[in-house]
Amino acid sequence: MSLLPILEFPDPRLRTVAEPVTVFNDELRQLIKDMFETMYDAPGIGLAATQINVHQRIITIDTSEEKNDPLVVINPQVEILTDETEKLQEGCLSVPGFYEDVIRPNRIRLTAQDEQGETYSLEADDLLAVCIQHEIDHLEGKLFVDYLSPLKRTRIRSKLDKLHRQKA
């Protein structure tokens, strides 16, 4: 396994819409292992393949405190199950150091495939529902900063641009 570099906002590659996964093989399973290792090391609770510059519809999630409940989400589809929303503070491995409130539906049904290509469905609420929606946004080329005011988004972009210049 190996740690993968995570793209950071405002990298334009984060705006790429991911393609469906059609081949379920050992290479895919190794990528998923590497994504989990990268996500846990970061540390985070979700990672979309887009964030590591792989533009396929693959997500890894683990919202457990013990980091022992991994969820592989491939080719996800979401159905909103309620009009109720929840405002939760979100952060993002691609927007390091920033946390902002985002309002999202708090109950969803996920239909996806696992690393073997088997289809499954699950209902999720609260943190897991928010995490799934956040990561699916990545697959669509959308970031949580897109839910913020233009002023907040510009401030975050400016601060990250400055940090990137200092690292270079």
N, C-alpha and C positions, 0 to 999 in steps of 0.2 A: 504494500500500500504506500501511497505517497500523498503529501500535501499539495494541493493545487492552488495556483495564484487566483485570488478573487478580484474581479474587476471592480473599480470604484467609480461612483458618480463623479463627474459627468461623462465618463467614457461612453462614446456613442454606440459601442457594441452592446451595451445594456439595453438598447432600444430595438434590438433585433428580435423579431417574432420567431419563436422556436417551431421546428418542424416535428410532426409526429414520429415516434419511434416505430419502426417496422421490423427491425431485426433484434431478436432477444437471444444473445449469445454470451460467451464468456467475457468478451471485451466489454459488453454493456455491464455485466455484473461486476467487473473490476472497476469500471468507472464509478458505479454506485458505491462500492467500498471506499474508493478514494474520496468521493463526495462526503460520505459520513465522517471519515477521518478529518477532512478539512473543516467540516461544519463543527464537529466537537472541539477541534483545536482552536477555532476562531475566537471565542466559543459562540455558538449560535444554536437556534432551535429549528432552523430551516435553511435549505440551500437549494436554489434552482440551478439547473445546468447552465442557463444563460449567464449566471454570475461567474462562471469559470470559463466563459467563452466557448461553451459547447451548446450549440443552438438546436437542441432536441428537447422534447417535452418530458423532462425528468426532474423530479423533486425528491429530496430527502428531508425528513422531518423527525424530530424527537422532542416532544414537549415535556417529557418526564424529568423530574428533579434528579433522578439517579442516572439519567442517560442510558436507559436500558429498554426503551420502547420504540425502536426504530420503525419508521413507516416509509415505504418506498411507493412513490406516486408517479406513474408513467401514463402519459396521454390522458390527463385528468379532464373531467367534465363536472361542473358543479350546478346543483339545483338549489336555489334559495328556498328554505322551508318556512320562513316567517318574515313578517314585515318589521319585527323588532330588530333594533340595531344596538350595537354596543360600541362605546367609545373606549378604546384601549390605547395605551401608549405603545407605539411601534418603533422599533429600531431596525437596522438592516446592516448586514455584513458588507454591503456595497456602499453604505453611507455611514461609515464608522464614526462613533462618538455622538451621533445625533438621535434624539428620541422625541417624537411628537405624537399628539393624539390624532387618531384616525377613526372615523365612524364606518362600521361595516355591519352587514347582517350577522346576527349571532347564532344562527342555526342553518346548517346546510346539509345536503346529501352529496357525497363525493362518489363518483364512479370512475375507476381507473384500472390500470393493470399493474401487476407486480413485476419483479425482475424476471420471472419465468414467462410472462405474457398472459398470465391468468387474470381475468377480469374480476373485480370485487367492488362492492359498494359499502359505504359506511355513513352513518349520520354523525355529524360533529357539531359541537357548540362551543361557546366561549373561546378560550385561547386556541384550541386546535382549529376551530372554524376560521378564526382570524388568520392564523398561520397559513392554512391551506390557501385562503384567498390572497394573502400577501405573496406567496410563492407563485401562484398561478399568474398573478399580475406580472411577475418577472418574465414568465414564458410568453406573455403578450407584449413585452417591451415597455412595461409600465413599472414605475417605482413608487414607493410610498410618498415620496416628496411631491409627486404629482397631485396628491390630495390636499396639499398645503397651499396657502396663499402664494401668489407670485413673489411677494416680498420675502417670505420665509424661505422659499425655494432658492431665490437668488442669493440670500445670505449664506445658506448652506453651501451652495455651489462655490461662492467666492472663498469661503473658509477652506473647503476641500481643495480647490485650485491652488491656494496659497500653500497648503501642506504638501501637495504633490510637487510644486516647484521647489520647496525646501528639500524634499527627498532626492530630487534629480541632481 
